Amino acid sequence: MPSSRSWPEPVTLSGVHARLAPLSMEHRDGLIDAVKDGELWKLWYTAVPTPEGMSKEIERRLGLQVAGSMLPFTVFDSDGRIAGMTTYMNIDAANRRLEIGSTWYARRVQRTGLNTECKLMLLTHAFEKLDCIAVEFRTHFFNRASRRGIERLGAKLDGILRSHQIGANGALRDTVVYSIIAGEWPTVKQHLTYSLAAMGG
């Protein structure tokens, strides 16, 4: 059984459109530039860090990594520029489950092959290297774009956790939960590989 503090271990994942590297405070300035592209923190149904709060967010994610519940990545685009953040989170080593989430991308790389390739790399590593039983995706009920994106990956709806979290403004959040299970992975991988090729990846 893997230890919660060693599973999963930091890793760099590289593709054509993107590279995922272990998050570091050295990435702060590039992450600030990326989050300003589209002023992503202004979307009320997401929890994207502000430029002023980026250092604190990096510290938060790295703290969760030390605790064994998160493995955070910095996303680089094909030109080597920082384009966003993503994580393995809510890590359950004993049951070989994790969630892919806390993801945001600069506007310039949205609706490109970058997100599809990032998800393909993260899912491939999760199922083929970490031997995951299931990988979850969670999003706000009102984040329609995120829900459509998760469904396009091939994840299936598990359900809705109603009044699941209290937002920064005090509003209650309904969380929509999706997952891909190990038995579905070969078909999902084929689908994502085909989709990426169709985008020129």
Helices and strands as residue ranges (DSSP letters): E 13-14, E 18-22, G 25-27, H 28-36, G 40-42, H 54-67, E 70-77, E 82-92, G 93-95, E 97-105, G 107-109, H 113-124, I 125-129, E 134-140, H 144-153, E 156-166, E 172-181, G 182-184, H 185-198
